[in-house]
Amino acid sequence: MIPIKLKLSNFTSYGQNPPELDFTKFKLAAISGLNGAGKSSLLDAITWCIWGTSRAGDSSDALIHSGADNMYAEFEFELNGHNFTIKRSRAKKGGGTTNLEFWSGSHNLTEGTIKVTQEKIIATLHLTFETFTNSSYLRQGHADEFTTKGPTERKKILANILGLDHYDALEEKAKEKSKIALTKLQLLDYQLLEIEAELSQKEERSQKKKAAEGVILKMEEKIKNLEEKIKSLREQKETFKISSDQRDKLNQNLLQNKNELQEIILQGKNRKEKIESLKLEMEKLKDSETELSKLKDLQEQRQKLDDIRKTKLEIESKHSQVSGELNLKKQKIQTLKKEIGKLKNQLLETQKEGSICPTCGQEIDKTEKQHVHKNLTDQITVLEKQLSKIDSGPEENQIKKLEETLKLLQFDPEKYEIILSKLQDMERAEQRKEEMVKARATLESEEKVVIELRSLFQNKKALVDKMEEELTKIPDLSSKLLIISQELLEIEAELTKIRGEEKDARNTLGQIQELMSRTAQMENLSKQKTAEKTALQEEKETFEELALAFGKKGIQAMIIEAAIPEIEDETNKLLEKLTEGRMKVSFQTQKETKTKLAGGEKGIIETLDIIISDEMGERPYEMYSGGEAFRVNFCIRLAISKLLTHRAGAKLQFLVIDEGFGSQDAPGRARLVEAIDAIKNDFEKILVITHIEELKEEFPVRIEVSKNSVGSTFEVIGI
């Protein structure tokens, strides 16, 4: 990763519009300024933009400039010949929102979520935040921590730098898996003990099964005998029942026919009594025929009187109608005559002097008199014409004719009432005649029924006699049927009891068979559990081996062992540039013990000793001058950084050095600048953070950071 450009807004001490930092203008530069001016914030802006975190941790809101509601950072860099840009912003509003964009030139690589986009950035860089800060960023106070520690501590520091702590987690997981396997093994041992306890009952269950099968065979034999006996008794019972049912049915039919015979006798007696009653009634109704002949004459007389009365009523109605019409005409004539007389009087009045208009009540002149005279004359003429048209003669003639016709019609009301009274008596005679006719028909019918009843009685009596004779021939088997039924109930009860016992025996056998089946399952389960135990034992041993492998003396030791030659080689390459080949470093990972083993030979122990040599030969680290020791520390730390970056799949092209140069004297600082100058061609970009005025003058390009009331700003000098 080679930085190209950094833009930021409202980030930590920087305000809204600070200048852009263009990395293309320099290869090596010093970031200088007073403490708290915002030097390290530039590096924080880069890490926050790329990974969303910084030295302050993952809390983005803590990085927003005081008084601002949002912040923004944009970082452009080159990787493998391609330019990439990352844009990240953060706003406090609404509980806090973050936006992240990833671009390759004009091609948008941003994914649907921030998490997926972040993963894509890390995958592209082959670099996590932890790897970057442990490799590209040489932090203050960490340069000599590796060389000044003892061998065990060196291994621990190297393990931390190489990120081997995940092997510790794997070791713990392997130990946990081993414990789980051990717990399962203990549980399997307990289960196998239970299985063995159940399998020990196999012989006893087999004997119980044979005993239960023997009981069931005896029960089946008893059931078979009882079923045959029940079958025989049921056949006998069925035979007796058929005979008994036949006798009961015959007896029932006999009783029914006897009842019908008694009904016939009773009907015959009732019919005879009814016939006698009808004969007496007919004697009483003999005179009704004579009375009926008189009734006919009276009906003819009543009919004539009805016709006369009807005609009279019609004529009277007509007379009343015509009289009404005549009266209306007379009234109209009277009204017209009266109106004509009134108009004639008005006509006479208008001919006098000073006459008054009958309409308006004003005196009329000569001209108006003529007009009024004409008007009155016309009205009189119209009324006289209407009067002449009214003729009352036809109505008067019609009334006379109707009155003459009424005189001719003779209707005697008293005679009419007498005839009606007599006709009522005659109607009763007619009713009596109808009753007699009905009685005669009923008598004939009853006499026929009596004849039929005599025949029916004879037939029914013969049938009853025959059925009584047949009933004496069929024996009464009810007592035998009762005995057989009782015996059958007792045997069926015994059969039910034995079947219950057989069912219990079969249930017992089923339970035994289930237990034996369970025994077979237990045998299979025992084999399965034994196989599981073997597999678990192997699994436990495997995890124990993995725990050892992932431990400090396993893979971690091997990785460190493998990394030592690479660190040693890279350190010596750098030392050769810084010391012109005078100094060399070697790492010793094993050495002999001071005490001898039981066989008289010395043992071998793991270690991590640093052997430093120059033209004078090998000397302890403490015997070298400050400048020489610093070169060794610087080269070892840088070598470890290159190794870590290489293992992450990236290339160390960007280096940031913040080593606390204030602890160095003037010659030491000069040696540092010399060391940095010697390695500058190994990196595309190098930033050195310092607040020492004397030191910054040693660098051709400086990024001078300052701070005012608005916020931090910077100026690039020397380009």
TILODREN-716942 format. One record per residue (C-alpha): residue number from 1; x, y, z. Coordinates in steps of 0.05 Angstrom, whole numbers, plus 32768, in hexadecimal, padded with zeros to 4 digits. Layout:
drense,c1,c2,c3
NUM,X,Y,Z
...
//
This chain:
drense,c1,c2,c3
1,8000,8000,8000
2,801E,8043,7FE9
3,7FFA,8082,8002
4,7FE5,80B5,7FCD
5,7FB6,80E8,7FED
6,7F93,80F4,8030
7,7F56,8122,8039
8,7F34,812D,807C
9,7EFF,815A,809B
10,7EEC,8164,80E4
11,7F1B,812C,80F8
12,7F35,8131,8140
13,7F5A,8174,8146
14,7F51,8184,80FB
15,7F17,81B1,80E8
16,7EEA,81B4,80AB
17,7F1B,81C7,8073
18,7F62,81B2,8082
19,7F93,81A9,8047
20,7F9A,8168,8021
21,7FD8,813E,802D
22,7FF7,812B,7FEA
23,8028,80F0,7FF4
24,803F,80F1,7FAB
25,8069,8130,7FBA
26,809B,810B,7FE6
27,80BA,80C8,7FF7
28,80D3,80D7,803D
29,80B6,810B,806A
30,80B6,811F,80B4
31,8074,8132,80D7
32,8088,8166,810A
33,8064,8194,813B
34,8056,81A0,8184
35,8037,816B,81B0
36,7FEB,8169,81A5
37,7FF0,818F,8163
38,7FD1,8154,813C
39,800E,812F,8120
40,7FF5,80E8,8130
41,7FAE,80FB,811C
42,7FC4,80F8,80D3
43,7FD7,80AF,80DC
44,7F95,80A4,8104
45,7F6F,80C1,80C9
46,7F8F,808D,809B
47,7F80,8052,80C8
48,7F39,8069,80D7
49,7F2A,8074,808E
50,7F45,802E,807B
51,7F30,8003,80B7
52,7EFF,802F,80DF
53,7F2C,8030,811C
54,7F68,8056,8138
55,7F94,805C,8175
56,7F55,8073,819B
57,7F33,8031,818B
58,7EF2,8023,8166
59,7ECB,805F,8181
60,7EC3,808B,8143
61,7E9A,80C1,8166
62,7ED6,80D1,8193
63,7EFD,80E6,8154
64,7ECB,811B,813C
65,7EE6,8162,8143
66,7ECC,8187,8180
67,7E8C,81AD,816F
68,7E81,8187,812D
69,7E4A,8155,811E
70,7E6E,812B,80E9
71,7EB3,811B,80CD
72,7ED1,8101,808C
73,7F11,80E0,8074
74,7F26,80CD,802D
75,7F65,80A4,8020
76,7F81,8094,7FDB
77,7FB9,8061,7FD3
78,7FDC,8036,7F9E
79,7FDD,7FEA,7FA3
80,7FFD,7FBC,7F6F
81,7FF9,7FF2,7F39
82,7FB0,8004,7F47
83,7F95,8042,7F6A
84,7F60,8039,7FA0
85,7F38,806C,7FC8
86,7F15,8061,800B
87,7EE1,8093,8024
88,7EC5,808F,806B
89,7E97,80C0,808F
90,7E75,80C2,80D3
91,7E3A,80EB,80EC
92,7E20,80F0,8133
93,7DD9,80FE,811E
94,7DA4,80C8,812B
95,7DCF,809F,815A
96,7E0B,80A0,812B
97,7E11,808A,80E3
98,7E4E,8074,80BB
99,7E58,8073,806F
100,7E90,804C,804D
101,7EA3,804C,8002
102,7EDA,8025,7FDE
103,7EF0,8038,7F97
104,7F22,801F,7F64
105,7F2C,805B,7F36
106,7EE5,8069,7F1D
107,7ECC,8023,7F2E
108,7EA1,801F,7F6D
109,7EB5,7FE2,7F97
110,7E85,7FF3,7FD1
111,7E5B,7FB9,7FEA
112,7E14,7FBA,8007
113,7E2B,7FC0,8050
114,7E65,7FE1,8075
115,7E7B,7F9E,8091
116,7E80,7F7D,804D
117,7EA3,7FBA,802F
118,7ED5,7FBB,8069
119,7EE4,7F71,805D
120,7EF0,7F80,8013
121,7F22,7FB8,8024
122,7F49,7F8A,8054
123,7F49,7F52,8020
124,7F63,7F83,7FEB
125,7F9B,7F9E,8018
126,7FAB,7F5A,8038
127,7FB5,7F83,8077
128,7F8E,7F8A,80B8
129,7F93,7FC6,80E7
130,7FBB,7F9B,8119
131,7FEC,7F84,80E4
132,7FF6,7FCC,80CB
133,8003,7FE9,8110
134,8033,7FB1,8121
135,805A,7FB6,80E0
136,8054,7FF9,80BB
137,804F,8022,80FB
138,808E,8020,8128
139,8071,803B,8169
140,8096,8063,819E
141,80B9,8039,81D3
142,80B4,7FF7,81AD
143,80F7,7FF8,8188
144,8122,7FD8,81BE
145,80EE,7FAF,81E3
146,8100,7F71,81BB
147,814C,7F73,81C7
148,814A,7F88,8211
149,811C,7F50,8227
150,8131,7F0A,823C
151,812A,7ECE,820C
152,80E5,7EB9,8226
153,80CB,7F01,8222
154,80E9,7F08,81DC
155,80C2,7ECB,81C5
156,8083,7EE8,81E3
157,808E,7F2C,81C2
158,809D,7F0B,817F
159,805F,7EE0,8186
160,8035,7F1F,8192
161,8054,7F43,8157
162,804A,7F06,812A
163,8001,7F01,8142
164,8009,7EBB,815F
165,7FD6,7EC8,8196
166,7FA1,7EA5,816C
167,7FC9,7E64,8176
168,7FBD,7E6F,81C1
169,7F73,7E72,81B2
170,7F79,7E32,8189
171,7F9F,7E12,81C2
172,7F67,7E24,81F1
173,7F33,7E0A,81C0
174,7F5A,7DC9,81B9
175,7F5E,7DC2,8205
176,7F14,7DD0,820A
177,7F05,7D9C,81D4
178,7F31,7D6B,81FA
179,7F0A,7D79,823A
180,7EC8,7D70,8215
181,7EE1,7D2E,81F8
182,7EF6,7D18,823F
183,7EB1,7D2A,825A
184,7E91,7D02,8222
185,7EC0,7CC8,8231
186,7EAC,7CC9,827A
187,7E62,7CCA,8265
188,7E6F,7C90,8235
189,7E90,7C67,826C
190,7E53,7C72,8298
191,7E24,7C5F,825E
192,7E4D,7C21,8250
193,7E47,7C0C,8299
194,7DFB,7C14,8294
195,7DFA,7BEC,8253
196,7E23,7BB4,8273
197,7DF3,7BB3,82AF
198,7DB8,7BAA,8280
199,7DDB,7B76,8255
200,7DE8,7B4D,8294
201,7D9C,7B3F,8297
202,7D9B,7B1F,8251
203,7D98,7AD6,826B
204,7D63,7AE5,829F
205,7D37,7B07,826A
206,7D3F,7ACB,823C
207,7D25,7A9C,8273
208,7CEA,7ACA,8282
209,7CD9,7ACB,8238
210,7CD6,7A7E,8236
211,7CAA,7A7D,8274
212,7C7A,7AB0,8258
213,7C75,7A8B,8215
214,7C63,7A4A,823C
215,7C2C,7A6E,8263
216,7C10,7A8A,8222
217,7C0E,7A44,8202
218,7BE5,7A29,823D
219,7BB6,7A64,823A
220,7BAC,7A5B,81EF
221,7B99,7A12,81FA
222,7B65,7A25,8230
223,7B4A,7A5C,8203
224,7B43,7A2B,81C9
225,7B1C,79F8,81F4
226,7AEE,7A2E,8211
227,7AE1,7A4C,81CC
228,7ACC,7A07,81B2
229,7A9E,79FC,81EE
230,7A80,7A42,81E4
231,7A75,7A33,819B
232,7A50,79F2,81AB
233,7A24,7A15,81E0
234,7A15,7A4E,81B1
235,79FE,7A1D,817C
236,79D0,79FA,81AF
237,79B7,7A3E,81C7
238,79AA,7A53,817F
239,7982,7A13,8172
240,7959,7A1C,81B2
241,7950,7A65,81A3
242,7934,7A57,815D
243,7901,7A26,817A
244,78F1,7A56,81B4
245,78EA,7A91,8184
246,78BD,7A68,8157
247,7890,7A56,8194
248,7890,7A9E,81AC
249,787E,7AB7,8167
250,7845,7A84,8160
251,782B,7A96,81A5
252,782F,7AE0,8194
253,7809,7AD4,8153
254,77D5,7AAB,8179
255,77CA,7AE4,81AB
256,77C5,7B15,8172
257,7791,7AEB,814D
258,7769,7AE1,818E
259,7768,7B2B,8197
260,7751,7B34,814F
261,771B,7AFF,815B
262,7702,7B26,8198
263,7703,7B65,816E
264,76D8,7B43,8138
265,76A6,7B2C,816D
266,76A3,7B72,818B
267,769A,7B92,8146
268,7662,7B61,8135
269,763D,7B73,8175
270,7646,7BBE,8168
271,762E,7BB7,8120
272,75EE,7B93,8136
273,75DF,7BC9,8168
274,75EA,7BFE,8133
275,75BB,7BDA,8101
276,7583,7BD9,8135
277,758E,7C23,8142
278,758A,7C33,80F8
279,7549,7C0E,80EF
280,7528,7C36,8128
281,7541,7C77,8109
282,7524,7C65,80C5
283,74DF,7C5A,80E4
284,74E1,7CA0,8100
285,74F2,7CBF,80BC
286,74BA,7C9F,8092
287,748E,7CDF,8090
288,74C5,7D0A,8073
289,74B3,7CF7,802A
290,746C,7D13,802F
291,7485,7D53,804C
292,74B7,7D5A,8013
293,747F,7D5B,7FDE
294,7460,7D98,8001
295,74A3,7DB9,8003
296,74A7,7DBD,7FB7
297,7466,7DE7,7FB1
298,747D,7E17,7FE6
299,74C0,7E20,7FC3
300,749C,7E33,7F82
301,7471,7E66,7FA7
302,74AE,7E85,7FC9
303,74D1,7E89,7F86
304,7498,7EB1,7F67
305,7496,7EE0,7FA2
306,74E2,7EE8,7F9E
307,74DC,7EFB,7F55
308,74A4,7F2E,7F63
309,74CC,7F4D,7F9C
310,750A,7F51,7F72
311,74E5,7F73,7F38
312,74C3,7FA4,7F68
313,7506,7FB6,7F88
314,7525,7FC2,7F43
315,74EA,7FEF,7F2D
316,74ED,8016,7F6F
317,7537,8020,7F65
318,752C,8039,7F1D
319,74F3,8066,7F35
320,7520,8084,7F6A
321,7557,8090,7F36
322,7528,80B1,7F02
323,7508,80DB,7F39
324,754D,80F5,7F4D
325,755D,8108,7F04
326,7519,812C,7EFE
327,7525,8153,7F3E
328,756A,8169,7F24
329,754A,8183,7EE3
330,7514,81A9,7F09
331,7549,81C9,7F36
332,7572,81DE,7EF8
333,7533,81FC,7ED6
334,7523,8222,7F15
335,756B,823C,7F1A
336,756C,8253,7ED0
337,7528,8276,7ED6
338,7540,829A,7F13
339,7581,82B0,7EF1
340,755B,82C8,7EB2
341,752C,82F2,7EDE
342,7566,8311,7F02
343,7588,8324,7EC0
344,7547,8342,7EA4
345,7541,836D,7EE2
346,7588,8385,7ED9
347,7578,8395,7E8F
348,753D,83C1,7EA5
349,7568,83E5,7ED8
350,759D,83F7,7EA5
351,7569,841A,7E79
352,7559,844D,7EAF
353,757D,8490,7EB8
354,75BA,848F,7EE8
355,75BD,8443,7EE5
356,75F7,841F,7F08
357,7624,83EA,7EE8
358,7612,83A7,7F07
359,765B,8392,7F02
360,7684,83CE,7F19
361,764E,83F5,7F40
362,765D,8436,7F18
363,762C,8462,7EF2
364,762C,8451,7EA9
365,7626,847E,7E6C
366,7601,8473,7E2B
367,7638,844C,7E08
368,7643,841F,7E43
369,75F7,8415,7E49
370,75F6,83F8,7E04
371,7630,83CA,7E15
372,7610,83B3,7E56
373,75CC,83AA,7E34
374,75EA,837F,7DFF
375,7611,8355,7E33
376,75D3,8349,7E5E
377,75A8,8338,7E21
378,75DC,8305,7E0A
379,75DE,82E4,7E4F
380,7591,82DF,7E51
381,7590,82C0,7E0B
382,75C4,828B,7E20
383,759C,8279,7E5F
384,755A,8275,7E3A
385,7579,8245,7E07
386,7592,821A,7E40
387,754C,821B,7E5F
388,752B,8208,7E1E
389,7558,81CB,7E18
390,7542,81AF,7E5C
391,7507,817C,7E54
392,74EC,8158,7E92
393,74B5,8134,7E6B
394,74DA,80F0,7E60
395,74E9,80E8,7EAA
396,74A1,80F9,7EBE
397,7486,80C6,7E8C
398,74B7,8091,7EA3
399,74A3,809C,7EEC
400,745A,8094,7EDB
401,7467,8052,7EB7
402,7491,8038,7EF2
403,745A,804A,7F24
404,7426,8026,7EF9
405,7453,7FE7,7EF6
406,745B,7FE9,7F43
407,7410,7FEA,7F4C
408,740A,7FAA,7F23
409,743E,7F84,7F4D
410,741C,7F61,7F88
411,744D,7F4B,7FC1
412,7431,7F33,8004
413,7468,7F36,8039
414,7440,7F10,806D
415,7433,7ED8,803D
416,747D,7ED8,802A
417,7492,7ED1,8073
418,7460,7E97,807E
419,747C,7E72,8041
420,74C3,7E7C,805B
421,74B1,7E60,809F
422,7490,7E23,8080
423,74CC,7E19,8052
424,74FA,7E16,808F
425,74D0,7DDC,80AB
426,74D1,7DBA,8067
427,751E,7DC0,8064
428,7521,7D9A,80A5
429,74F6,7D64,8085
430,7527,7D61,804B
431,7560,7D59,807C
432,753A,7D1F,809C
433,7530,7CFF,8058
434,757B,7D05,804A
435,7588,7CE6,808E
436,7559,7CAD,807E
437,757C,7CA1,803B
438,75BE,7CA2,805E
439,75A5,7C73,8095
440,758A,7C43,8061
441,75CE,7C41,803D
442,75F2,7C39,8080
443,75C2,7C00,8093
444,75D0,7BDB,8053
445,761B,7BE5,805C
446,7619,7BCD,80A5
447,75F1,7B8F,8092
448,7627,7B7E,805E
449,765E,7B8A,8092
450,763B,7B5B,80C3
451,763A,7B25,808E
452,7684,7B2F,8081
453,7693,7B2E,80CC
454,7670,7AEB,80D3
455,769D,7ACE,809C
456,76DC,7AEF,80BA
457,76CA,7AD4,80FF
458,76C5,7A8D,80E6
459,7708,7A91,80C2
460,772C,7AB2,80FD
461,770E,7A7F,812E
462,7728,7A45,8103
463,776E,7A65,8101
464,7771,7A6F,814D
465,775C,7A27,8159
466,7792,7A0F,8128
467,77C9,7A3A,8149
468,77B6,7A21,818F
469,77BE,79DA,8175
470,7803,79EA,8156
471,781B,7A0D,8197
472,780F,79CD,81BF
473,783E,79A7,8190
474,787B,79D7,819B
475,78A0,79CA,81DE
476,78B2,7A03,820E
477,78FF,7A08,820F
478,7906,7A49,8237
479,7922,7A27,8275
480,7957,7A00,824C
481,7968,7A40,8227
482,7972,7A64,8269
483,79A1,7A2D,8283
484,79CB,7A2D,8243
485,79CF,7A7A,8244
486,79E7,7A79,828D
487,7A1C,7A44,827E
488,7A32,7A6B,8240
489,7A3A,7AAB,826A
490,7A65,7A86,829D
491,7A93,7A68,8268
492,7A99,7AAB,8243
493,7AAC,7ACC,8285
494,7AE1,7A96,8290
495,7AF9,7AA1,8248
496,7AFD,7AED,8253
497,7B25,7AE1,8292
498,7B56,7AB1,8270
499,7B5D,7AE1,8235
500,7B6F,7B18,8266
501,7BA3,7AEB,8285
502,7BBD,7AD9,8240
503,7BC0,7B24,822E
504,7BE7,7B31,826E
505,7C16,7AF8,825D
506,7C1F,7B14,8216
507,7C2C,7B59,8233
508,7C60,7B3B,8261
509,7C7E,7B16,8225
510,7C7D,7B57,81FD
511,7CA1,7B7B,8234
512,7CD4,7B43,8238
513,7CDD,7B44,81ED
514,7CE4,7B90,81EF
515,7D19,7B88,8225
516,7D3C,7B52,81FB
517,7D37,7B81,81BF
518,7D53,7BB7,81EB
519,7D8B,7B86,81FF
520,7D9B,7B7D,81B5
521,7D9A,7BC8,81AD
522,7DC6,7BCF,81EA
523,7DF8,7B9E,81CA
524,7DF9,7BC8,818B
525,7DFB,7C07,81B5
526,7E35,7BEA,81DD
527,7E5B,7BDF,819D
528,7E49,7C25,8185
529,7E5C,7C45,81C8
530,7E9D,7C1E,81C9
531,7EAD,7C37,8183
532,7E9A,7C7E,819A
533,7EC7,7C76,81D6
534,7F01,7C62,81A9
535,7EF3,7C9D,817A
536,7EEC,7CCD,81B4
537,7F2D,7CB3,81D3
538,7F4F,7CBF,8190
539,7F2D,7D04,818C
540,7F44,7D15,81D3
541,7F8B,7D01,81C3
542,7F88,7D29,8182
543,7F71,7D68,81A6
544,7FA6,7D5D,81DB
545,7FDA,7D59,81A4
546,7FBC,7D98,8183
547,7FBE,7DBD,81C6
548,8009,7DAC,81CA
549,8012,7DBF,8181
550,7FEE,7E02,8188
551,8013,7E11,81CA
552,8052,7E3A,81D5
553,807F,7DFF,81C8
554,805A,7DE7,818A
555,8046,7E0C,814B
556,8055,7E50,816A
557,809D,7E3A,8178
558,80A2,7E1E,8131
559,8087,7E60,8113
560,80B8,7E88,813C
561,80EF,7E57,812B
562,80DE,7E5F,80E1
563,80D8,7EAA,80E7
564,811C,7EB4,8109
565,8147,7EA8,80CB
566,811B,7ED9,80A3
567,811F,7F0E,80DA
568,816A,7F01,80E2
569,8176,7F07,8097
570,814D,7F47,8090
571,816E,7F66,80CE
572,81B3,7F58,80B3
573,81A1,7F76,806F
574,818C,7FB7,8092
575,81C8,7FB5,80C1
576,81F6,7FAD,8086
577,81DB,7FEF,8069
578,81DE,8013,80AD
579,8224,7FFA,80C3
580,8244,7FEE,807F
581,8248,7FA4,808F
582,826B,7FAC,80D3
583,8232,7F8E,80FE
584,820B,7F4E,80FA
585,81D4,7F2E,8123
586,81C4,7EE4,812E
587,818C,7EC4,8156
588,8199,7E85,8180
589,8159,7E5C,818D
590,8179,7E21,81B3
591,81B3,7E19,81E3
592,81D0,7DE5,8212
593,81BB,7DE3,825B
594,81EE,7DF3,8290
595,81DF,7DB2,82B6
596,81E9,7D6D,8299
597,81B2,7D39,8290
598,81B2,7CF4,82B1
599,81DB,7CD7,8278
600,8212,7D0A,8282
601,81FF,7D33,8244
602,81E7,7D7A,8245
603,819F,7D88,8232
604,8183,7DB9,81FE
605,8153,7DF1,8211
606,8129,7E21,81E7
607,8141,7E6A,81E8
608,8143,7EA9,81BD
609,8187,7ECA,81C8
610,81A0,7F04,819C
611,81E9,7EFD,8188
612,8208,7F3F,816F
613,824C,7F41,814E
614,8277,7F75,812C
615,82BF,7F79,8114
616,82D4,7F70,815C
617,82AE,7F2E,8163
618,8270,7F1A,818C
619,825B,7F45,81C7
620,821D,7F49,81F4
621,81E8,7F7C,81DF
622,81F6,7FA6,821D
623,823F,7FAF,8208
624,822D,7FD6,81C9
625,8226,8022,81C6
626,81E3,8045,81C4
627,81E8,8052,817A
628,81FB,800B,816A
629,81C4,7FEF,8197
630,8192,801E,8176
631,81A6,8006,8130
632,819D,7FBD,8147
633,8159,7FCC,8166
634,8141,7FF4,812A
635,8157,7FBE,80F8
636,8138,7F85,8121
637,80F5,7FAB,8128
638,80F3,7FBD,80DF
639,8104,7F75,80CB
640,80CB,7F5B,80F7
641,809C,7F8F,80D6
642,80AF,7F77,8090
643,80A5,7F2F,80A5
644,8060,7F3D,80C2
645,8049,7F63,8084
646,8063,7F2D,8056
647,803E,7EF7,807D
648,7FFD,7F1F,8076
649,8005,7F1C,802B
650,8017,7F65,8022
651,8056,7F8C,8012
652,8073,7FBE,8045
653,8075,7FFE,801B
654,805D,8031,804D
655,8083,803C,808E
656,8072,806A,80C9
657,80A7,8074,8100
658,8095,8092,8143
659,80CE,807B,8170
660,80D3,80B2,81A4
661,8112,80D3,8188
662,8113,8102,81C3
663,8135,80CD,81EC
664,816F,80CD,81BB
665,81AA,80FD,81BF
666,81C0,8125,8184
667,81EF,80EE,8169
668,81B7,80BB,8174
669,8186,80E4,814D
670,81B9,80ED,8116
671,81C2,80A1,8114
672,8177,8098,810F
673,8172,80C7,80D3
674,81AD,80A2,80B6
675,8189,8060,80C0
676,8149,8079,80A2
677,816E,8096,8067
678,8191,8053,805D
679,814E,802D,8057
680,8125,8061,8032
681,812D,803D,7FEF
682,810D,7FFF,800E
683,80CA,8025,8016
684,809E,804F,7FE9
685,8089,807E,8022
686,80A8,808B,8067
687,808A,80BA,809B
688,80B1,80CD,80DA
689,8089,80EC,8113
690,80B0,811C,813F
691,80A8,815D,8166
692,80F3,816B,816C
693,8107,81A8,8145
694,814F,8192,813C
695,813A,814F,811E
696,8108,8168,80EC
697,813D,8192,80CA
698,8160,8152,80B7
699,8127,813F,8088
700,8121,815E,8043
701,80D4,815E,8045
702,80AE,8171,8083
703,8063,8170,8093
704,805F,81A6,80C8
705,8020,81A0,80F2
706,8005,81DB,811A
707,7FC6,81EA,8141
708,7F9D,822A,814A
709,7F58,823E,8164
710,7F36,8220,8126
711,7F5B,81DD,812B
712,7F99,81BA,8110
713,7FB8,81C5,80CC
714,7FF9,81B3,80A9
715,8029,81CB,8074
716,8057,81A1,8049
717,809C,81C1,8044
718,80D5,81AD,8017
719,80B0,8199,7FD7
//
